[in-house]
Structure formats: C-alpha cells, structure tokens
Amino acid sequence: MAALARWCVQRRLATVLLWLLTLAGVAAAAAATGSAYSDDYRVPGTESGRAAELLTADFPGLSGDSDTIVWHTASGTVRAADIEQTMTRALDRVEDLPGVAAVTGPYGAEGAGRISEDGRTAYATVTFDGRGQGPSPAAARAVAEAAEAAEGDGLRVELGGGAVAAPEAPGGHLAEAVGVAVAAVVLFLAFGSLAASLLPIATALVGVGTAYAGITLLGHVMTVADFAPMLGLLIGLGVGIDYALFIVTRHRRGLKRGLSVTEAAAEAVATTGRAVVFAGATVCIALLGMLILRLDFLNGVAVAASLTVVLTVAASLTLLPALLAWIGPRALSRRERRRLAEHGPEPELPTGFAARWSALVERRPRLLGALALAAVAVLALPTAGLRLGTSDQGNDPRGSTTRQAYDLLADGFGPGVNGPLTLVTEVGGAQDRLALDNLDTALRATEGVASVTPVRFDSGGDTAYLTVVPGSGPQAEATSDLVERLRTEVLPRAEAGTSLDVHVGGVTAGHDDFAAVIVGKLPLFVGVVVGLGCLLLLLAFRSVAIPLKAAAMNVAAVAGSFGVVVAVFQWGWGSEPLGLGSGGPIEPFLPVIMVSVLFGLSMDYQVFLISRMYEEWLETGDNRRAVRVGLAETSRVINSAAVIMISVFLAFVLTGDRVIAMFGIALAAAVAIDAFVLRTLLVPALMHLLGRANWWLPRRVDARLPRISIEPPESRAAHGGPTPVPDAEPDAEPADVPVAQERGRAARAAHNDH
C-alpha cells in the first residue's frame, strides 16, 4: 500500500484527472439513462405478493401507481353544480396529461362511494402508466398543478399519494450542504489548517458523487429503492470524511516527525490506510449480509450502499495522497510549521484532556464501566416496544398536502379508506361465483370491516377481486388483526367446498407479510453478520476476547439507537417540531438495513481504537500501557470523527423524508453512543479489568489461523519505538512479555512476507 501511495503522489496530476474523468463519465451516463428506482415491497411466495401478481396479470388497469385528488367544501355539498363543473373540468385536464392512464371520479358511473355521507368531501383516483417505477416528477407536478388550479372560494383541493409526496418533499441538497459545512468547521478546529481541513471533504465528495451516479445506473440492472441513493449519500459522506480524517491525521504526524511529504503520505496509507481498508471491509460485509435474506428490494439497497463505501475507501487511498502532495507542508498549520522549523522534529505526546481521560479510566474502570452500561441500558429501553408496521401519509407533517388529503379522507369516509384491503382469487365456475356472492355478506358481518365493494371480474371471468375497507387506519394494529382474521377464519369458511383460493392484498397486508419474512430471517442475518465481523477481528487481533467484546458493543449501540428511533418516530417525541409528522410504527425494512449499517459503522471505531492498543501491546507486552496509550492517542481523533459523522447524519433530517430522517437519527445516535460511551469508556474499562486475558488465544488456534496485519508494528518502531506516556506505570506480568514479543515477531514476519 505504501507503493500505491508513492505512485499516486508522484503522479498526482494523473491521479486527480483519472478521478475527475471517472466522476464526469459516470455522471454523464447516469444523466443520459435516467433513473429507474422501484419501491416494490412484494415478496414472492407471500399471500399479498400472490394477490398483487393476479391483479397485475388480469387487471392491467389497476397495475399502475395511483394518487388521490381530494376536494372539500365548508358550505353546501360537492354535488353543487358549480363545484361539479369545476372539478369535472379539472379531472378531464388531469386525464389528458402525459403519463396518466385513467382518472376515476365521483361524478360518473364508477363513482359510487366517492362522496362522503355529509356530501362535503369527494375524491378521485389518478392511475399512472406502468408499475413500480412510478411516474416522473414532471408528470406528478403537472397533475398537482392541474388539480390545485381548481381551488377557489369555499373549495379546497388536496392531493395524496407517493408521486405527490416526492416532489413536495424538500430537496436533499440543503442537508448535504449543512452536513459538509459543519464537517469543515470541525476539521478546521482539529487541524488548524484550511488546506488540510478541505481535503477529507473533497475526497469524500468525489467518491460519493461517483457512487451516487453509479447507483442511478445500478437501478437499470436490479431493483433499487428510491431512497437508496440518499442512504448511500448519507453513509458515504459520513465514512468518507472520517476515513480521510484518519489518514490526514497520520500524515500530519509524519510531517511533525520530520518525514518528507511523500514519505509521510506513504506511511499514512501503509498504516492507517490499512485500518481504513479493514474498516471499510467490515461495513461492506455487514451491508452485503442483507443478500442472505433473498429480497430483491433489500439486495439493491445492500449493493448500492456497499458501492458507495468501496468508492470512498478507494478515494481515500488514492485521491487523498495525491491531494496531500499538492498542498505539501500546508497540511500543518502555520504555527506547527514554524515550530517544526525552529525546534525540529519532536515526539508527539498525548496530553490535555485525552491523556487525563485515559488515566481516569485506568484508575476507575469499574465505576465508569457501570455508568456506561447504565446509560446504554436506559437508551435501549424503548426498543422493547418496537412495532413494525405501515407508516403512511397520516404521519406526514400537518401542513403538507398529503397529510391534509389523508385527514380529509379519514374524516369523510373513515380511516380505513386510506388503506383498503384487496381480496383476489381465481374463479373456476358457477359454484365459485355463488360462493363469492355469499362472501360479500360474510365480509360485511365481520368485525373490523367498514364496507365492501361489489365483486369485479376480469374480461374472461377467470379472476375476481373485491375491496374491503377496514374500520381502522392502515397503520393501526386493528387492521393487522383484521388481515389475520380474514386469512384464518372468514376466508377458509367461504372457500370450503369450492376451488377458490382468496388472497388478501393491500398496503397493510403487504407490509405485514414483508415484516413477517424479515423477522423470520433476522436471526440468521444477525448471526452471519456478527459471525463474519468477529472472524475478521479474530484474524486481525489474534484474540478471543476482542471479537466477543466488539460483538457485544455493536449490539449495545444498535439497541440504544433503536431506542432513540422508537422514542422519536413511534412515540412521536419531538417528531412534529422536527417536521417529521406524528408518531407511527417503524417500516418493516428499516431494522434490517439499520442493523447492517450500524453494525458496520460501529466496527470502524473498534478497529481504529484496538489497532493502536494492539500495536503497543505487541511492542511492550503491557496491557495497562497498551490500553492507556491507545485510548490517549486515538480518543481525540475518534471524537472529532464522531462529531463530523453525527453532524452529517443529523443534517439529513432536513430532507423532510421520514425514512431518510429515521436513518439519519438512528446512525447519529449509534455513532454518539459508540464513540462517547462505548469505545472511549466501556471498552477501555473492560480491557483494564480483563488484563492480559484481552490478548489470549489458544496456541493451536493461533498457529492455524492466517495472519493479517492492520497497522504493521515495525512502522512505529522504525520511528522512535513506543510512545512515551507521562506517569506510565508498567504492570505487565512477566508472562505477558514473551508472549507479546513472540506475537510481535510473528506479525512482523507475516508483514514482511507480504
């Protein structure tokens, strides 16, 4: 890796141009092909998935995405001649727009039931061409403008549906700008050099920009959710800036020791760069663990996010050294350059708060460890009440048109109209038709059913469907109970003695099936991700305790962050002031994605912290010294990195998108817990308590495991040996030293073999 860094430094112009050309080429290809994202939650083999397949095959007119136009009058009724004429003209204009397949309103033959009992509210359904990918933003805006133009004195028009919500949501550029600006301020305060503070941001933006355009192209070859680019952007900016920060910090240390710009960059990539590769690999492994779930919707998210991480790591290892060569000694502040010129190279001692904190943890490991455990336990308590379900536009901010349309429909027609259930079946003959007629009566008498539409057959009479409107909203537990009641009690009785096989579909049924599949596979998923992460740490640190502690810390960070998500988004604590709407259930796909991302990110700080401790352990065989030095030297940069990542993640709350905001708050909470509670408090406290057991590994296992080195220990020994620490108190038992020296020699030999 040092050779790669030297090549990039010596050919810095070519390196920068190659990256810029790659970014421009991928972006141009993405612009030329356009996006093809899909939010298809169907799971093959589930009952709701089968219902959707039958509808798509036999009722093509129902297969397109649909939005709702809702109008309300405060006085009179919507049947008044002037209102009917105004809205009929508006609906005709909407139906003539490109991308619109059909408009079904309340004033025609098919409009029965689309006017409320009090006559003050009515709605029409706009069906778009195609399925899954949804209409273009331009088509959705045209529909919204045509409908809203009908508003007038006493007539209020609102729109609901996913196509309307997308153009209405605030753009993500403000979130990106705020996150990057805060990161720049933190970097400048940490480095004192404007040039050095801009390099991590420039590197991350190039890597993330290339990935963002690449995800657009990826959507043409596999199913990619529409939030995947924003999720990749969120993760990429966070880890990209952090990875570059660690490398720049090591590069600056080299300059302070008197190394040339080239040698300092080469050493930074050869040492910290290896840790970056290792950390990036753990993130990708955690993300790609979603592939074992075999869900197309999540496969695209996993590959898209992993692509972003890979490109940010690549940019940190190649583009960053080239940029460091451009700025030369200006990676140091003026004061640091002046001190270096006047006094020459000096050893960098851990001083200030970092050193004092490290000493405090060493003196009070039991007390501080107990406080850390208590803090994480309190944050994790709400996780026990996690409820997966359908959050819908009833959770949108109160002032949005989608929320207004949702509330108007709920007030005028009952909450169930926002999430009707669709019952679909193949029909074999007259006996089946008779059974369907009787099913209508049985459904109306079923608890929780508000209304039932007449049965409709396809052109050949081979497939039929009917719509059941629940008495509760789509995200209510009562609606999920109704789905279960229909499937286990009502429909089996209706199907008896016939060839009918009635499938229950619809939004609530689909999300319930999706959640059931995910929950069923979650233990396997978590086991694979945790197992692979532990295996990597076992190979890197030659220890049994280190991987086990890392797994426990990662689970703690995940539990604590989920507790915050439940409190904010499910319980609604502060969600309205943040512009995220009211509380509601958590989307079924979020736990899997967040477990992947959080587990991967939480490994980063573990790698950077433990790798420095391991390096000192190999050199001295003194556990107390290794923990003290590792924490003192890494805590400042870890905390700076955490502040940057938290700022970037929280900034994405400004997008106004509930799903992206969930990711942002969950990731920010996880990083805060991980960096400020676990890695700089609980982990070192436990390592002090465990002593030399931290580094124990059976000799037979040690001999058989392949060796990988994160930060080669000889790179430090070559520049002055162990770090001097004020008031150090070596306390290693004699048995520790030969073991450490033996492993140190083995690690050096393995590295030299490479």
TORSE-904766 format. One record per residue (C-alpha): x, y, z; residue in three letters. Coordinates in steps of 0.05 Angstrom, whole numbers. Layout:
% residues N
     px     py     pz residuo
      X      Y      Z     ALA
...
***
This chain:
% residues 754
     px     py     pz residuo
      0      0      0     MET
     59     46     11     ALA
     78     35    -62     ALA
      8     54    -83     LEU
     12    118    -43     ALA
     80    136    -73     ARG
     53    124   -143     TRP
     -6    170   -130     CYS
     40    223   -100     VAL
     89    221   -157     GLN
     34    222   -210     ARG
    -14    266   -172     ARG
    -39    303   -233     LEU
    -56    238   -268     ALA
    -90    211   -206     THR
   -134    272   -196     VAL
   -152    274   -270     LEU
   -170    200   -270     LEU
   -218    210   -212     TRP
   -249    272   -243     LEU
   -257    238   -310     LEU
   -289    177   -276     THR
   -337    222   -238     LEU
   -355    261   -301     ALA
   -363    198   -343     GLY
   -408    161   -294     VAL
   -449    224   -281     ALA
   -458    235   -356     ALA
   -481    162   -366     ALA
   -530    169   -308     ALA
   -558    233   -336     ALA
   -566    201   -405     ALA
   -601    138   -380     THR
   -643    170   -324     GLY
   -664    135   -261     SER
   -704     71   -254     ALA
   -716     63   -179     TYR
   -770     19   -153     SER
   -807     14    -86     ASP
   -836    -55    -98     ASP
   -843    -87    -29     TYR
   -875   -151    -56     ARG
   -844   -215    -30     VAL
   -853   -275    -77     PRO
   -889   -332    -43     GLY
   -929   -290      6     THR
  -1004   -282      2     GLU
  -1002   -208    -12     SER
   -950   -220    -65     GLY
   -995   -270   -100     ARG
  -1053   -222    -96     ALA
  -1011   -168   -130     ALA
   -989   -216   -184     GLU
  -1061   -235   -201     LEU
  -1082   -162   -204     LEU
  -1023   -144   -249     THR
  -1037   -202   -296     ALA
  -1112   -199   -302     ASP
  -1129   -126   -285     PHE
  -1075    -85   -320     PRO
  -1115    -22   -310     GLY
  -1102    -29   -235     LEU
  -1028    -43   -241     SER
  -1003     28   -245     GLY
   -985     72   -186     ASP
  -1042    116   -164     SER
  -1052    182   -128     ASP
  -1114    214    -99     THR
  -1145    282   -111     ILE
  -1189    303    -52     VAL
  -1235    364    -50     TRP
  -1276    392      6     HIS
  -1326    448     14     THR
  -1341    481     80     ALA
  -1411    502     59     SER
  -1460    465     15     GLY
  -1441    400    -18     THR
  -1393    376    -71     VAL
  -1454    357   -113     ARG
  -1469    431   -125     ALA
  -1469    447   -199     ALA
  -1412    497   -197     ASP
  -1366    451   -157     ILE
  -1383    391   -201     GLU
  -1368    430   -265     GLN
  -1303    458   -237     THR
  -1277    391   -213     MET
  -1301    354   -275     THR
  -1261    402   -319     ARG
  -1200    394   -273     ALA
  -1204    318   -275     LEU
  -1210    319   -351     ASP
  -1147    361   -355     ARG
  -1111    312   -309     VAL
  -1133    252   -351     GLU
  -1105    284   -414     ASP
  -1036    294   -383     LEU
   -977    250   -406     PRO
   -965    190   -361     GLY
  -1036    187   -335     VAL
  -1073    122   -352     ALA
  -1140    137   -322     ALA
  -1179    181   -273     VAL
  -1238    154   -235     THR
  -1280    208   -203     GLY
  -1344    212   -162     PRO
  -1390    241   -216     TYR
  -1391    183   -265     GLY
  -1420    113   -265     ALA
  -1359     86   -227     GLU
  -1362    140   -174     GLY
  -1406    106   -124     ALA
  -1380    114    -53     GLY
  -1331    170    -71     ARG
  -1374    225    -39     ILE
  -1378    227     37     SER
  -1444    218     73     GLU
  -1447    292     92     ASP
  -1434    310     19     GLY
  -1377    356     35     ARG
  -1317    314     14     THR
  -1303    276    -51     ALA
  -1243    244    -82     TYR
  -1218    217   -149     ALA
  -1164    165   -163     THR
  -1109    181   -214     VAL
  -1076    119   -242     THR
  -1009    127   -277     PHE
   -978     85   -333     ASP
   -933     28   -312     GLY
   -919     -2   -244     ARG
   -866      1   -190     GLY
   -822     56   -220     GLN
   -877    108   -212     GLY
   -889    169   -254     PRO
   -836    220   -268     SER
   -831    281   -222     PRO
   -853    325   -280     ALA
   -916    284   -290     ALA
   -932    286   -216     ALA
   -922    361   -214     ARG
   -967    370   -274     ALA
  -1023    331   -241     VAL
  -1015    371   -177     ALA
  -1017    438   -214     GLU
  -1078    418   -255     ALA
  -1116    396   -193     ALA
  -1096    455   -149     GLU
  -1117    504   -203     ALA
  -1190    485   -187     ALA
  -1185    514   -117     GLU
  -1229    574   -105     GLY
  -1274    607    -54     ASP
  -1300    554     -8     GLY
  -1268    497    -47     LEU
  -1206    464    -20     ARG
  -1165    414    -61     VAL
  -1111    369    -32     GLU
  -1070    312    -62     LEU
  -1047    246    -32     GLY
  -1002    190    -57     GLY
   -928    174    -65     GLY
   -920    211   -131     ALA
   -945    276   -100     VAL
   -902    267    -37     ALA
   -837    261    -76     ALA
   -837    330   -110     PRO
   -866    361    -47     GLU
   -811    338     -1     ALA
   -753    387     10     PRO
   -692    372    -31     GLY
   -632    336     -1     GLY
   -582    389    -23     HIS
   -594    432     38     LEU
   -579    372     83     ALA
   -515    357     45     GLU
   -492    429     49     ALA
   -506    435    123     VAL
   -471    369    139     GLY
   -410    386     97     VAL
   -405    457    127     ALA
   -406    430    198     VAL
   -354    378    180     ALA
   -309    432    151     ALA
   -313    473    215     VAL
   -296    413    258     VAL
   -238    394    213     LEU
   -210    465    214     PHE
   -213    466    290     LEU
   -178    399    293     ALA
   -123    414    243     PHE
   -115    490    245     GLY
   -101    486    170     SER
   -153    506    118     LEU
   -120    464     64     ALA
   -117    402    108     ALA
   -189    411    130     SER
   -215    414     59     LEU
   -181    351     34     LEU
   -225    300     71     PRO
   -287    336     46     ILE
   -261    339    -26     ALA
   -242    266    -25     THR
   -309    244      4     ALA
   -349    287    -46     LEU
   -312    257   -106     VAL
   -321    185    -81     GLY
   -394    195    -61     VAL
   -411    234   -124     GLY
   -384    177   -167     THR
   -423    127   -126     ALA
   -487    168   -129     TYR
   -486    168   -204     ALA
   -466     94   -204     GLY
   -528     77   -163     ILE
   -571    110   -216     THR
   -541     63   -268     LEU
   -548      4   -220     LEU
   -624     15   -219     GLY
   -627     -8   -291     HIS
   -599    -77   -276     VAL
   -630    -93   -209     MET
   -685    -69   -162     THR
   -661     -7   -125     VAL
   -706     30    -76     ALA
   -715    104    -89     ASP
   -684    121    -21     PHE
   -621     81    -36     ALA
   -582    139    -68     PRO
   -597    184     -8     MET
   -578    128     40     LEU
   -514    117      2     GLY
   -500    191      4     LEU
   -513    194     78     LEU
   -466    135     93     ILE
   -414    156     42     GLY
   -406    227     68     LEU
   -401    202    139     GLY
   -350    147    129     VAL
   -314    182     72     GLY
   -297    244    112     ILE
   -279    201    172     ASP
   -233    154    134     TYR
   -197    214    102     ALA
   -193    247    170     LEU
   -155    187    200     PHE
   -106    185    142     ILE
    -94    261    143     VAL
    -82    257    218     THR
    -29    203    209     ARG
      2    242    152     HIS
      8    304    196     ARG
     42    263    250     ARG
     93    241    199     GLY
    107    312    178     LEU
    117    332    251     LYS
    168    276    258     ARG
    208    306    201     GLY
    187    260    144     LEU
    181    287     74     SER
    113    297     44     VAL
    120    234      1     THR
    143    190     59     GLU
     91    218    107     ALA
     36    203     57     ALA
     64    134     42     ALA
     68    117    116     GLU
     -2    143    129     ALA
    -31     98     74     VAL
     11     39     94     ALA
    -11     43    167     THR
    -77     79    177     THR
    -96     64    105     GLY
    -95    -10    122     ARG
   -143      4    180     ALA
   -187     42    132     VAL
   -190    -17     85     VAL
   -206    -64    143     PHE
   -260    -18    170     ALA
   -290     -9    101     GLY
   -290    -84     91     ALA
   -329    -94    156     THR
   -380    -43    133     VAL
   -389    -77     66     CYS
   -394   -146     98     ILE
   -448   -121    144     ALA
   -486    -88     86     LEU
   -479   -148     39     LEU
   -505   -192     94     GLY
   -574   -169     71     MET
   -564   -212      9     LEU
   -577   -275     50     ILE
   -649   -251     60     LEU
   -662   -260    -15     ARG
   -707   -199    -21     LEU
   -698   -160    -85     ASP
   -717    -96    -51     PHE
   -660   -103      0     LEU
   -610   -132    -49     ASN
   -608    -66    -86     GLY
   -600    -26    -22     VAL
   -543    -70      1     ALA
   -504    -67    -65     VAL
   -516      8    -72     ALA
   -491     25     -2     ALA
   -432    -22     -9     SER
   -413     10    -75     LEU
   -411     77    -40     THR
   -366     51     15     VAL
   -318     18    -34     VAL
   -311     82    -75     LEU
   -300    125    -13     THR
   -246     78     11     VAL
   -213     78    -58     ALA
   -214    154    -60     ALA
   -182    157     10     SER
   -125    111    -11     LEU
   -110    142    -79     THR
   -140    211    -89     LEU
   -124    235    -19     LEU
    -48    222    -23     PRO
    -46    259    -89     ALA
    -82    318    -57     LEU
    -35    316      3     LEU
     23    322    -45     ALA
     -9    383    -76     TRP
    -14    421    -10     ILE
     54    397     15     GLY
     74    424     84     PRO
     10    465     87     ARG
    -22    403    117     ALA
      6    432    181     LEU
    -17    499    209     SER
     28    559    206     ARG
     44    552    280     ARG
     62    479    271     GLU
    106    494    211     ARG
    141    549    249     ARG
    153    504    309     ARG
    179    449    264     LEU
    228    497    231     ALA
    253    526    297     GLU
    257    465    341     HIS
    260    407    291     GLY
    221    342    297     PRO
    193    327    365     GLU
    156    266    392     PRO
     81    278    396     GLU
     59    262    467     LEU
    -14    251    485     PRO
    -30    310    530     THR
    -90    350    552     GLY
   -159    322    563     PHE
   -145    257    523     ALA
    -88    238    568     ALA
   -125    257    632     ARG
   -187    218    610     TRP
   -145    157    594     SER
   -114    159    663     ALA
   -182    168    696     LEU
   -210    106    660     VAL
   -149     67    683     GLU
   -160     88    756     ARG
   -236     78    758     ARG
   -254     23    708     PRO
   -309     -9    749     ARG
   -346     55    766     LEU
   -341     85    696     LEU
   -358     19    663     GLY
   -421     12    706     ALA
   -442     83    688     LEU
   -432     69    614     ALA
   -474      5    619     LEU
   -530     43    655     ALA
   -531     98    602     ALA
   -537     48    545     VAL
   -590      8    581     ALA
   -634     69    591     VAL
   -628     89    518     LEU
   -644     18    496     ALA
   -707     11    538     LEU
   -756     37    485     PRO
   -730    -17    437     THR
   -773    -68    475     ALA
   -834    -32    448     GLY
   -812    -32    375     LEU
   -873    -43    329     ARG
   -864    -57    256     LEU
   -920    -34    211     GLY
   -944     13    158     THR
   -927     85    169     SER
   -966    125    117     ASP
   -982    196     98     GLN
  -1020    204    163     GLY
   -950    211    192     ASN
   -932    268    146     ASP
   -924    339    174     PRO
   -990    372    188     ARG
   -981    426    137     GLY
   -966    381     78     SER
  -1019    369     24     THR
  -1011    294     31     THR
  -1028    297    106     ARG
  -1086    344     92     GLN
  -1114    296     39     ALA
  -1105    238     87     TYR
  -1142    273    142     ASP
  -1199    296     96     LEU
  -1210    224     72     LEU
  -1207    196    143     ALA
  -1257    248    168     ASP
  -1304    240    110     GLY
  -1301    165     95     PHE
  -1269    134    157     GLY
  -1195    118    169     PRO
  -1197     53    131     GLY
  -1206     86     64     VAL
  -1132    106     65     ASN
  -1111     33     65     GLY
  -1164    -14     35     PRO
  -1152    -89     31     LEU
  -1158   -123    -37     THR
  -1183   -195    -40     LEU
  -1164   -231   -104     VAL
  -1179   -301   -128     THR
  -1182   -344   -190     GLU
  -1252   -367   -207     VAL
  -1267   -438   -232     GLY
  -1342   -438   -247     GLY
  -1413   -424   -224     ALA
  -1403   -453   -155     GLN
  -1344   -406   -144     ASP
  -1386   -347   -166     ARG
  -1441   -365   -118     LEU
  -1390   -371    -62     ALA
  -1363   -302    -79     LEU
  -1434   -273    -74     ASP
  -1441   -304     -5     ASN
  -1371   -279     14     LEU
  -1396   -208      6     ASP
  -1448   -219     61     THR
  -1398   -254    107     ALA
  -1348   -197     99     LEU
  -1399   -144    117     ARG
  -1414   -181    182     ALA
  -1340   -188    200     THR
  -1315   -148    259     GLU
  -1270    -91    236     GLY
  -1299    -84    166     VAL
  -1329    -17    148     ALA
  -1352    -31     77     SER
  -1344    -79     19     VAL
  -1346    -63    -56     THR
  -1382   -109   -105     PRO
  -1343   -166   -136     VAL
  -1310   -149   -203     ARG
  -1288   -200   -255     PHE
  -1235   -195   -309     ASP
  -1255   -198   -383     SER
  -1252   -274   -385     GLY
  -1287   -284   -318     GLY
  -1229   -325   -293     ASP
  -1205   -277   -238     THR
  -1244   -234   -190     ALA
  -1228   -183   -137     TYR
  -1265   -141    -86     LEU
  -1243    -86    -39     THR
  -1253    -87     36     VAL
  -1249    -21     73     VAL
  -1227    -32    146     PRO
  -1257      8    202     GLY
  -1187     28    225     SER
  -1128     62    192     GLY
  -1074     24    152     PRO
  -1022     31    207     GLN
  -1068     10    264     ALA
  -1059    -57    299     GLU
  -1134    -69    290     ALA
  -1123    -70    214     THR
  -1068   -122    220     SER
  -1115   -162    265     ASP
  -1168   -158    211     LEU
  -1120   -185    159     VAL
  -1104   -244    204     GLU
  -1178   -256    218     ARG
  -1195   -256    144     LEU
  -1139   -305    128     ARG
  -1151   -354    185     THR
  -1226   -352    198     GLU
  -1270   -317    146     VAL
  -1239   -337     80     LEU
  -1227   -411     96     PRO
  -1301   -418    112     ARG
  -1321   -384     47     ALA
  -1272   -428      6     GLU
  -1298   -494     35     ALA
  -1326   -538    -20     GLY
  -1302   -493    -76     THR
  -1238   -484   -117     SER
  -1230   -413    -92     LEU
  -1164   -391    -62     ASP
  -1175   -320    -40     VAL
  -1112   -278    -27     HIS
  -1112   -216     17     VAL
  -1070   -159    -10     GLY
  -1065    -85      0     GLY
  -1017    -38     36     VAL
  -1025    -66    107     THR
  -1025   -138     84     ALA
   -963   -127     42     GLY
   -924    -94     98     HIS
   -946   -146    148     ASP
   -922   -202    102     ASP
   -857   -164     89     PHE
   -846   -156    164     ALA
   -861   -229    177     ALA
   -810   -252    125     VAL
   -757   -205    153     ILE
   -769   -223    226     VAL
   -766   -297    208     GLY
   -698   -288    174     LYS
   -669   -237    223     LEU
   -634   -287    270     PRO
   -597   -318    211     LEU
   -579   -249    184     PHE
   -553   -223    251     VAL
   -515   -287    263     GLY
   -480   -284    196     VAL
   -462   -211    202     VAL
   -437   -217    274     VAL
   -400   -281    259     GLY
   -363   -253    200     LEU
   -345   -190    237     GLY
   -318   -230    296     CYS
   -278   -274    249     LEU
   -244   -213    218     LEU
   -227   -185    286     LEU
   -201   -253    309     LEU
   -154   -255    249     LEU
   -131   -184    258     ALA
   -120   -181    334     PHE
   -105   -254    350     ARG
   -153   -253    409     SER
   -217   -286    432     VAL
   -239   -230    479     ALA
   -232   -173    429     ILE
   -283   -200    378     PRO
   -332   -220    433     LEU
   -329   -151    465     LYS
   -336   -119    397     ALA
   -399   -160    382     ALA
   -429   -141    450     ALA
   -412    -67    439     MET
   -443    -68    370     ASN
   -507    -99    395     VAL
   -509    -46    451     ALA
   -500     10    400     ALA
   -555    -19    356     VAL
   -603    -27    415     ALA
   -590     43    440     GLY
   -600     75    372     SER
   -665     35    362     PHE
   -689     61    428     GLY
   -679    132    403     VAL
   -715    116    338     VAL
   -774     86    375     VAL
   -780    146    421     ALA
   -777    197    364     VAL
   -814    163    308     PHE
   -860    112    342     GLN
   -876    150    405     TRP
   -872    217    370     GLY
   -825    251    420     TRP
   -804    314    382     GLY
   -823    288    313     SER
   -873    344    298     GLU
   -824    401    316     PRO
   -772    368    271     LEU
   -822    369    213     GLY
   -826    293    211     LEU
   -901    286    226     GLY
   -935    247    281     SER
   -913    182    313     GLY
   -927    116    280     GLY
   -899     46    270     PRO
   -830     33    242     ILE
   -825      9    170     GLU
   -811    -66    165     PRO
   -748    -59    123     PHE
   -714     -8    168     LEU
   -689    -56    222     PRO
   -651    -99    174     VAL
   -619    -41    137     ILE
   -603     -4    201     MET
   -573    -66    234     VAL
   -528    -74    173     SER
   -506     -2    171     VAL
   -500      7    246     LEU
   -461    -57    256     PHE
   -413    -38    201     GLY
   -402     34    225     LEU
   -394     13    297     SER
   -336    -32    277     MET
   -297     28    250     ASP
   -281     58    317     TYR
   -267    -11    346     GLN
   -215    -22    292     VAL
   -182     46    299     PHE
   -181     42    376     LEU
   -159    -31    384     ILE
   -108    -29    328     SER
    -69     24    365     ARG
    -75    -14    431     MET
    -53    -78    396     TYR
      6    -44    365     GLU
     30    -21    434     GLU
     16    -90    463     TRP
     60   -123    411     LEU
    116    -75    427     GLU
    113    -77    503     THR
     70   -136    527     GLY
     40    -87    579     ASP
    -36    -88    576     ASN
    -47    -27    621     ARG
      2     13    579     ARG
    -29    -12    514     ALA
    -99      9    535     VAL
    -75     75    564     ARG
    -34     94    503     VAL
    -85     70    453     GLY
   -142    110    485     LEU
    -99    172    496     ALA
    -75    173    424     GLU
   -140    156    389     THR
   -195    186    432     SER
   -186    257    404     ARG
   -188    236    332     VAL
   -245    187    345     ILE
   -286    242    379     ASN
   -272    291    322     SER
   -292    238    272     ALA
   -355    223    312     ALA
   -376    296    315     VAL
   -368    300    239     ILE
   -408    237    227     MET
   -463    257    275     ILE
   -468    326    242     SER
   -473    295    173     VAL
   -525    245    194     PHE
   -568    294    233     LEU
   -567    343    174     ALA
   -607    293    133     PHE
   -666    305    179     VAL
   -673    369    138     LEU
   -694    328     77     THR
   -764    321    108     GLY
   -765    249     85     ASP
   -788    204    142     ARG
   -747    144    121     VAL
   -682    183    109     ILE
   -693    221    174     ALA
   -700    154    210     MET
   -634    131    182     PHE
   -601    198    199     GLY
   -625    199    272     ILE
   -610    124    281     ALA
   -540    130    253     LEU
   -525    194    292     ALA
   -549    162    357     ALA
   -509     99    344     ALA
   -445    138    330     VAL
   -455    182    392     ALA
   -466    121    436     ILE
   -409     83    403     ASP
   -357    139    405     ALA
   -373    175    470     PHE
   -398    118    514     VAL
   -374     51    487     LEU
   -306     60    454     ARG
   -277    114    498     THR
   -307     90    563     LEU
   -336     20    568     LEU
   -287    -16    521     VAL
   -223     11    555     PRO
   -254     -1    624     ALA
   -268    -74    607     LEU
   -198    -82    577     MET
   -167    -56    642     HIS
   -209   -105    682     LEU
   -192   -165    637     LEU
   -118   -151    636     GLY
    -75   -198    595     ARG
   -138   -241    580     ALA
   -154   -189    527     ASN
   -100   -218    483     TRP
   -108   -292    498     TRP
   -114   -341    441     LEU
   -101   -416    445     PRO
    -33   -431    414     ARG
    -62   -485    369     ARG
   -114   -437    341     VAL
    -62   -383    334     ASP
    -17   -429    294     ALA
    -72   -449    245     ARG
   -103   -381    232     LEU
    -79   -340    173     PRO
    -46   -274    192     ARG
    -69   -206    171     ILE
    -39   -141    195     SER
    -78    -76    203     ILE
    -22    -29    224     GLU
     47    -61    217     PRO
     83    -52    284     PRO
    151    -41    253     GLU
    127     24    222     SER
    125     54    291     ARG
    187     21    318     ALA
    225     50    259     ALA
    209    120    282     HIS
    226    120    355     GLY
    195     59    387     GLY
    139     60    438     PRO
    104    125    453     THR
    128    157    518     PRO
     70    168    565     VAL
     75    213    626     PRO
     69    176    692     ASP
     67    108    658     ALA
     64     50    707     GLU
     82    -15    671     PRO
     48    -71    707     ASP
     50   -129    659     ALA
     63   -196    689     GLU
    128   -228    666     PRO
     90   -280    627     ALA
     59   -225    584     ASP
    123   -200    555     VAL
    150   -262    519     PRO
     80   -276    491     VAL
     75   -205    465     ALA
    145   -208    436     GLN
    131   -274    403     GLU
     67   -247    371     ARG
    103   -183    352     GLY
    157   -222    316     ARG
    104   -265    281     ALA
     66   -203    260     ALA
    129   -171    232     ARG
    148   -234    196     ALA
     79   -241    166     ALA
     81   -168    143     HIS
    150   -176    112     ASN
    126   -237     74     ASP
     74   -193     41     HIS
***
